[in-house]
């Protein structure tokens, strides 16, 4: 099982909700949050920057053109990462950023995988829009 934390806003591809690391709204809302909340959010983001590998493959070649199509999903088997993601989602919600959680067993065509996450090109079965 895979999980994705999404927010409203502009995603990497048309019609796909951004994750909370890439949301254009995330940083605007955090700028207006109280200092204690910004510090807590930054602590969680620092943990992810230190402990979550940056995917080296988040794109596909389509008709000879390199396009961004990768959608990141946390692997539910990595409990520590998922737990930290839930904590970050709660902090974002407290700051006023709506966060939804999507779950799937079929994230799409896997472009990248590590112990904590996959990056996949979504298909028609992949729930990746913010509702």
C-alpha positions in Angstrom: 0.0 0.0 0.0 1.2 3.5 -0.8 0.1 6.9 0.6 0.3 10.4 -0.8 -0.4 13.6 1.1 -1.9 16.2 -1.3 -2.9 19.8 -1.1 -4.9 22.1 -3.3 -2.9 24.2 -5.7 -0.8 23.7 -8.9 0.8 20.3 -9.2 3.6 19.1 -11.4 1.2 18.1 -14.2 -2.2 19.3 -15.2 -5.0 17.9 -13.1 -2.7 16.3 -10.5 -2.8 17.6 -7.0 0.6 18.6 -5.6 2.1 16.8 -2.6 2.7 18.9 0.4 6.4 19.3 -0.4 5.7 20.9 -3.8 2.5 22.9 -3.1 2.6 26.5 -4.1 0.2 27.2 -1.2 2.4 25.5 1.4 4.9 28.2 1.7 2.4 31.1 1.6 0.4 29.6 4.4 3.5 28.8 6.5 4.7 32.4 6.1 1.5 33.5 7.9 1.6 30.9 10.6 2.7 31.7 14.2 6.4 31.3 14.9 5.9 28.2 17.1 4.1 26.5 14.2 6.7 27.5 11.6 9.4 26.1 13.8 7.6 22.8 14.2 7.0 22.6 10.5 10.7 23.4 9.8 11.8 20.7 12.2 9.7 18.1 10.3 10.9 19.3 6.9 14.5 19.1 8.2 13.9 15.5 9.1 12.7 14.7 5.6 15.6 16.6 4.0 18.0 14.5 6.1 16.3 11.1 6.0 14.2 10.9 2.8 16.3 10.2 -0.4 15.7 12.6 -3.2 14.5 10.6 -6.2 16.9 10.5 -9.1 14.2 9.6 -11.6 11.0 11.6 -11.7 10.5 12.0 -15.5 9.8 10.0 -18.6 10.5 10.6 -22.2 7.4 11.0 -24.3 7.5 11.5 -28.1 11.2 12.4 -27.8 10.6 15.1 -25.1 11.6 14.8 -21.5 8.5 15.5 -19.4 7.9 15.5 -15.7 5.4 12.8 -14.8 6.6 11.3 -11.5 4.2 11.3 -8.6 5.7 10.5 -5.2 4.1 8.0 -2.9 5.2 6.9 0.6 5.6 3.2 1.1 3.3 2.3 4.0 5.7 -0.4 5.2 8.2 2.3 6.2 6.4 3.3 9.5 8.8 6.0 10.6 8.5 8.0 7.4 4.7 7.6 7.3 4.5 8.6 11.0 6.5 11.8 10.2 4.3 12.5 7.2 1.2 12.3 9.4 2.8 14.7 11.9 3.7 17.2 9.1 0.2 16.9 7.7 -1.3 17.8 11.1 1.0 20.8 11.4 0.1 22.0 7.9 -3.6 21.6 8.8 -3.1 23.6 12.0 -1.5 26.3 9.9 -4.6 26.4 7.6 -3.4 24.2 4.7 -5.9 21.6 3.8 -4.2 18.2 3.4 -5.8 15.0 2.1 -4.4 11.5 2.1 -4.7 9.3 -0.9 -4.0 5.5 -0.7 -3.5 3.0 -3.5 -2.0 -0.4 -4.3 -1.5 0.7 -7.9 0.5 4.0 -8.1 1.2 3.5 -11.8 4.4 2.8 -13.7 7.2 2.8 -11.2 10.0 5.2 -12.2 12.0 5.1 -9.0 11.9 3.1 -5.8 13.7 3.2 -2.5 12.9 1.8 1.0 10.6 4.7 1.9 8.9 5.8 -1.4 8.2 5.2 -5.0 7.9 7.7 -7.9 5.3 6.5 -10.4 3.8 7.7 -13.6 0.1 7.7 -12.9 -2.4 5.7 -14.9 -6.2 5.9 -15.1 -6.5 3.8 -11.9 -4.3 6.1 -9.8 -6.1 8.4 -7.4 -4.0 11.5 -7.7 -6.4 14.5 -7.9 -7.4 16.7 -5.0 -11.2 16.5 -4.4 
